[in-house]
Amino acid sequence: MVQKIKVLFLDRDGTINQDTGSYIYTREQLILIDRADEAIALAKRAGYRIVIISNQAGIARGIATVEQVEDVNTYLNELLSVENAGFDRCYYCPYHPDYPHPDYDRFIDHRKPATGMVEQAIDDYFSEGLVVDRCASFFVGDKMLDVECGMRAGLRSVLVRTGHNEEELCIKRNLIPEFVADDLYKAVTEYILALV
Ligand SMILES: [Mg+2]
């Protein structure tokens, strides 16, 4: 018998940690958004798996190394774990269309709004005997491409007004998320967990 799970897919920069306006590749640059850790802890307690889905094209652009990005992700998990909010999986996409690179061009379908990272996560869970219930899973992010990625993957999209806050752009392009929240904490407490 397969076990069904629900997942909270989360963008990283501008959703969990503050978007600095540039690529984040050192621990010092990573500052959690207020109550983001609390929000994740609440979602975990409610049974959601936490999966980070992040475009990190600073790698293809030569601004950050794979090692730096992975170290920042490790540090993020350390910070979140203090509040029992550690993530379960983390995927990042090094590819950028303007900076072709022999090592990273194969990740073209992973760059949001494409759904490669989400599909990879779902496949990885499946290989462990866990089936992701897409209709019960959410994608939360601060950009239109997050909303679009969630929609394309058959997930429930929520936009947060932290980070880039692309609410107006979403309306203009008719990519309408299911809910718009001031931040991740409100997305979780006022919508995702309030639905039950
Ligand atoms: Mg973001």
Residues whose N, C-alpha, C, O or C-beta is under 5 A from the ligand:
A	BS01	MG	D11 R12 D13 G14 T15 D142 G163
